[in-house]
Amino acid sequence: MAFLEQLFGYVGDFTWGWSLIPFLVVLGVMFTLVSGLVQFRFFGRMFGVLKPSTDPGAQGHISSREALLVSVGGRVGGGNIAGVAVAITLGGPGAVFWMWMIALIGMATSLFECSLAQLYKRNEPGGTYRGGPAQYIIHGLGHEFRWLAILYAVCLIAAFALGFNAFQGNTVAGAAEESLGVDPLYTGAALAILTGFVVYGGIRRIAAAADVIIPIMAIGYLLMAVVVIVINLPELPRVLWQIVANAFGIEEAVSGGVGAAVAQGLRRGLFSNEAGLGSAPNVAATAWVRHPVSQGIVQSLSVFIDTIVICSCTAFVILLGDVYVPGDEAVNGVVLTQQSLASHVGEWSSYYLTAAILLFAFSSIIYNYYLGETALTVFTDHPMAGHVLKVLIMILVFLGAAAPGATSVFFFSDPMMGILALVNLVALTMLFPTGMRLLRDYREQLAAGVEHPTFHIYKYEDLDIDKEAWADASK
């Protein structure tokens, strides 16, 4: 076991330390510049999806809005509460600035990966679709690259469906025991039952659950942060200056200065918003849209909500309080967020934060399950395989909550996520010309006065596209 931990430690250091972050940053900048700042040009169009769809073509399908909320539920999790606190503790307030920067360029990366997932999605029984990096590797790059899709799928199942779901159960149980005194055994059992109820309903029930949970989760947390900001409004300019000054070394909060701020901001930002990691495209592909780029634009908004909105809420709660002391690592993670919030509005807020963590974690669990289900289809479409995965995830959620030490066996989760991200980025680089082809088509239709651009499959006869998945897009 010690040998395996050391081996995966080296893999994690290589992916997250030496290759993945530079690759993500360079590609994000390239996608942004070559596309003509697409995430900013289409920023206003992103918000049109927040209202329920009235498009008759979307009836009976997963809507763009529902797919957005499922992906927001997956991106928004413990990283937005505990991860931001860790970034500030280790990198200083300047880390927040670099989290913002990586999110802004990551919006372009997310747009392209989710547009490609839509393009190569496959039709499923019952009016649903399935797609993601595995599908655009096989159908976009060719079947000779199927081995790459298999590597991606193995890593996706290991990291998200298995490892991260156990960690989510552990997070919920720890918060419930700390603030409410609930035995982790009961928390684990309740969470496992809830998980089973949702995942056995398929993607439609997952989308319906997200449609209820995510707005409550995001808006509730946002409102609490707004209350904190209003209470401390005179201090807000000081905090904003502190963030910028630390980001560029004008002031130094921790040892390592600018280097620590950049490293922590980029790493925690990428871990939180998942842009380019190849997870969100699996959900983006489930939506019915008239053009692949439409869902790509929507998924850019998901990155914006995760980091620019939710992560900023946590950062302001911490930096506007008096609990955080630069250079002091004694109080960090979720404890720093809890104590900071309590310093603003009182001890009752620990219960509020526990409820937020529960919603954040549960939405991530059902999102992680769907990622695993999609990855499983690369190997087999036998119904029994799906049942085994559902039961296994329920067991892991329970064990993660009831037996906290059990999560230690999932030390491979971060390295496996690093590998799948590298695989996805290689595929994205190779398929970028196809992504630009879609984007040009979308822009040309807008320039011609078409309010809602439509995907015309006859223009893409040279690509391996499932015609049934796009049969009614132009109706």
Disulfide bonds with the S-S distance in Angstrom:
none
